[in-house]
C-alpha cells in the first residue's frame, strides 16, 4: 500500500528576519556539518526548531526537514517521510527503498529493519554530496521500538556524508550514543545551550518587539523566566497591552509551567473576540491551511487571518508558503480551553475535520479526529473498510490501539472488526483470545449469510492450529472454510490461499507427497500467492536441506512481488527455519545467530510463540556447540516450555521436550530422558504430526544407546524408521540406518550390521549427507570418533569400501587397523578430570596413582619422551630395575583406564611407543581445556573490537577454574605450564577489566581486578584500575585505600615502590578530594 505524504511536514519553518542570532548557540550549531549526529534536546518552548531553521537559512544549507507527528510512530510511514524529505534536495533519492517498502511484509521483522537500513545507507553513499537531515519533534515517536532499532542500526554504520540532526524534548536512549560521544561523532545541544542570557533577552525584546526595559525590571524578568524563550515572548506580548510589568513580576513564586499558563491566558484574553474564536477553533488542527480552515470554520479568507496571527507573534509558525502550525504548548492550551468553554462546537468541528480527511482518503488523520471526540461508530466504520489496509501497511500497533477503543455494541454492528481483533491476537500469539474473536466473526457473518466472512473466520481459526502445528484440529476447519468460500463470490486467489494452507497442514501430518500436490495446485490458481515458507518446510521435512536453504535465503535476499504482505509466521519464520536446518546439518554458530534473531524478533513483535520457538532453536544450537556445558541448553528449552505454558499451547512443548530428551540421554539421565520423550510424543501423536513424532522417537532410541539399553533402542529405531519411510524423509531414514548399524556393531551381529551400514552409506552418498561425519549435529553422535571403528569395519568387510575409505581420509585417519570409537576430553585447570567420549572416568577407576601421573606428564610435555627421562622424573629415588618395573605397571594401568574394552594383546591406541620413546598417539583426538583456554585468551588479547574481545575473554576466563594440575603443585615438571596458564589468566582478566572500564561498568571491572589480585597480589595494573573505578564511583576513600595496599604489597613482596602512572592516579584522586572539600565549605 502506497503511503500518503503530507508535504507540509517537509517544509522548513519560516523565521522572521528580525529574530536574534545568539553568538554562543550559533557557534555550536554551526558545527552540525562536522558531526554525523547532532541531538538538540530540551523541554517545549526553548526555541529548538527556530534555532535549526535559522541555521539552515543563514548557512544556506539545502537541508532535508521532517516535522514528525504522533501518527508517524510506525516504521514504514517514518521511512517514507524521510525518503521524501531527502527528495526535496535529491529528487531521485530512495527509489529502490520505496519500492521495497511498498511490497514488504506488513509487520516488520529484525531482518527487514537491517535490510531497510542497508538500502538507506547505500542510497546515501550514492549521493556525491553531504546531506543534512533534520528530524524535528522526535519525542512524538520515541516510544516506537522499530524506529529506534532502525536508527541504532544506522548509527552503527552512518555514512560520512550524512549529518543527522535529532530535535526532541528528551534525549534518546540509543546505546551507541556514549561511544559516538567518546569518538567525537556526537554534537549535543541541551537546555543550557538554549536558555537566553540576560543580554540576549534584552536584545530580543528590542529587536523583535521594539521594547526597552529598565535594567532592574529586566533582571526580574530574567529571574522569573529563567531564560525560557516562550515565557519571555509571552511577557513581551503583555507589555504593550498593559503598559506595566509590575503585575507580571508579582508571580515570581510561580513554577515555569504555572507561569506559562498564566501568561498565555493573559495574552489570549487581550485578543479581539473574532481572533479568540479563530484561535480556539483552529487549535484542533495539527497543520493549518486556508482550504481546511475555510471548510471547518466556515469562513472565507482564512489565509489573511493566519498571516495576521503570524504578524502579531501569536505563537504560530509558518511552514512553507501557505501552511502554518501553532507552538505545541500554545496549541495545547487553546484546545483545552476550547473543549472546556464550548464542548458542542469542539465536537462538531472535530467531526468536520474527520470528514474532510475521509474525503481525501487520509484515514489516519480522520481516525485521529474521531478519536478526540470518542466517535466510535465512525472509527468502526473506517476500520471495517480500511483495517486490512492498515494491517498491510505495517500499522498493527495503530490498528490494535484503535480497535481497543471500540465498544462491544459497535463491534456487533461492524462485525468484521471481530476478525481484525482476532488477527491482531493471533499475530501476538494470544490464541485463546483470537479463537474467541474468530468465533464471534463467524456467528455474525452467518446471521448475514456472508459466506466469505464465515470462510475468513474458519481460515483464521485454522491458522491458529497451523501456527502451533496441530494438523488434526486444523483439517476440519480448512475443509469447512473451503466449502464456505466456494459458496461465496471470491476470486481464484482467495481459494488458492486455502489450498496453500491445506498443503501446509498435510505437511504437518507427515503426508509430504499430498502436500506437494496441493502446493502445486495452489500455485496454478495463484502463482504469486504467499506460502508462509511451506515450500521450504516441505524440503526440510523430506531431507532436502540445500533446496530449503536456497529457498529461504532467496526469501530473505531477493526482492520480488512474491514477497507480498505478510505478518509473523509463528514457527515458520525464515530465521527459525534456517536455524533448525543449520542445527540438523551441524552448523552450530550459524544456528545460534539465527535463533538469537528469532528470539529478538518475537520480543520486538510481541509474538511470544515466535520467541519461544527461538529459544527452542537456541537450545538445539547450544547443545551441539557446548556439548560439555549442557545447563545452558536446558535453560533454553525450559524457557520455551514456560512461554508455551503461559500461552496454553501444549502442542508447542513437543520440540523443547524432544531437545531435553536427547540432552538428558547424552548426560546419562536415562529415566528423565525417556520421560521427556514420552511427554513430547503425547503431544505429537495427539495431533497426528508423524514427522515430529519420528524425530522424538529417534531421540528416545539414541538415549537408549547412550545408556546401554540396546534392545530398547532397537525397538524405538525400528518404529522410527517406519515413520520416516511414511513421511518420505530421506534424512530421517539415514539417521535410523546409522544408529541401527551402531547397535548391530556393538552386538557383533555381522549380517545386520552389513545390511544397515550399507543402507546408511548409500543414503549418505545419494543425498549428499557427508556433513554427518564431520560436524556434530542434533541427531549425530556427540563424539564423531564413534564413526571410525564402523568405517574401518566397512573397509575390511567390503561394505561401500571406496566411500568408507574416502570418509576416513577426510577425517584425517589413514592406515588404522583398529580404533576405540571415542575421543578423550581432559580438564586440567582447577581439578583433573577425564572423559572417554561422554563417560567420565571416576576416581576409583584409577587403580594406580602413578598411572594418572604418567598421563598428566604426557599431556604436559605434549611430545614423545624417552623412557629414561620418564623414570628420572617420576621415580627419581629408585634404581633402574625397580623404576622400570613400576613404569610398566603404571603404563599398563593407564592403558586400561583409557581403553577399558581393548582386547588382550591388541595394540593400544591412545598411548604409543616408538623405540624407547613414549607419548600420545598423534592420530588420537584428545581435547585439552588448556588448549581451548589459551586460544581464546590469545585471540581476545590480539583483538581490538569491543564486540569481539569481550565474548572471547568471557569464554576463555570461564575455563580457568583454578591452577594447572593443583595436585602436582610441588612437581617441577609442570611448573612452567602452571605459570604460563596463570599469566594468560591474569592478562585476559586485566584486558577484560580495562574494557569494562571503557564501558563504564565499574562493578564488573572491580570484580575482575579482585580476581587478579587473588591470584597475584603484585599485579599493579589491577590496583590502578581499582583506584580509578572507585574514583569514578565517587568513593575516593576506597580508591586511596587500594593505593596504600598496592604500596605496601609491592614493598613487602618485591621491594619496589608503585610505578609513576599509579602515583599520578593517586595524585589526581587527592586533588579531587581537596576540591570537593572546598566546595562543601560554607
Helices and strands as residue ranges (DSSP letters): G 7-10, E 13-14, H 23-29, G 30-34, E 37-41, H 48-58, E 64-67, G 70-72, H 75-87, H 95-103, H 110-125, E 131-136, G 138-141, H 145-156, E 162-168, H 177-182, E 186-189, H 191-194, H 198-209, H 215-225, H 229-242, H 246-249, H 256-269, H 273-282, E 288-289, H 290-297, H 302-311, E 316-319, E 323-326, H 328-341, H 343-359, H 363-372, H 376-392, H 396-405, H 408-413, H 416-427, H 431-447, H 451-467, H 471-487, H 492-508, H 512-525, H 534-541, H 545-557, G 561-563, G 570-572, H 574-584, H 588-604, H 608-625, H 630-647, G 650-652, H 653-666, H 670-686, H 690-706, H 710-727, H 730-746, H 750-767, H 771-774, H 786-797, H 801-810, E 824-827, E 833-836, E 839-840, G 843-845, H 849-861, E 865-866, H 867-874, H 880-898, E 911-914, E 917-920, E 926-928, H 929-942, H 946-959, G 966-968, G 972-974, H 975-998, H 1002-1015, H 1020-1032, H 1036-1053, H 1060-1080
